[in-house]
């Protein structure tokens, strides 16, 4: 998915370790699961806050995003 949308992506290891958009989406998946499945709104918000602090990308835990969502150069992006 990332390789089809980003010509600069060379290896899977590079994408998993250096792409903040990938980290933000992974953290959102966890936060959204906590929000929807367990109604742990505070914990989900903490996960989202930590992800924003680490990546510069803010995604609200209640926001619904698609399976093939990708953020490239996302500093300052706010979703939800």
Secondary structure, 3 states (H helix, E strand, C coil): CHHHHCCCCCCHHHHHHHCHHHHHHHHHHHHHHHHHHCCCHHHHHHHHHHHHHHHCCEECCCCCCCCCCCCCCCCCCEEC
